Amino acid sequence: MLKKIEREKLLLGSLGLAYGLFALTFRGPRTQFWNRMMLTGLTLGGLSLKTQPRLRKTRIGPKDVGLGLASAAGLYVVFKIGDRIARVIMPKGASEIDDIYALRRLGDKRAIAARLVSIIGPAEELYWRGVVQHRLMDLFGKPLGAVLGTAAYGGAHLVTGNFTLIGAASVAGGYWGALYALGVPTGALIVSHAAWDVFIFLIAPTVAQED
């Protein structure tokens, strides 16, 4: 019982930390966004590996790469359609989407890609699925745990004030959360998240971008 209480405190404490870090990341000086995002990833990813020994056993094999890339392609199609819908039905949809893509001009694309692949993408999967959703599924079962995990991930983006970004994060979080609940390995989700980040943000945005 004591260990269970300690695990709940750890989960709540880590969520408080995560929300605080997201606030600092998105509310700080825009020119330093990628530096802060990487520090957030290092902190949450490091916390995940330190507190969850099973995550230290995560490996990425050929099957994980194949499954990860396939799932990233599926999510890209979802966002390609969602982009058009958001621009039509949301009053600020177009400007909010453009504001998100403006972040790609805050640094060298190769450097941003390296951060997304090596730190940011993996850390988000380790923490939001490997720690938060995993624990919530233990507490409430897979379906409800996945929903609550998605809500926690989307909620961390409320601080941005960008409703299109909040919706996008919730959709992506729900997608990866559903895959995790279905038993897709963490290694495959890391590949999916990292590949999707780089592809949709730097290689093939949902609409053409000027660099």
Secondary structure, 3 states (H helix, E strand, C coil): CHHHHHHHHHHHHHHHHHHHHHHHHHHCCHHHHHHHHHHHHHHHHHHHHHHCHHHHHCCCCHHHHHHHHHHHHHHHHHHHHHHHHHHHHCCCHHHHHHHHHHHHHCCCHHHHHHHHHHHHHHHHHHHHHHHHHHHHHHHHCHHHHHHHHHHHHHHCCHHHCCHHHHHHHHHHHHHHHHHHHCCCCHHHHHHHHHHHHHHHHHHCCCCCCCC
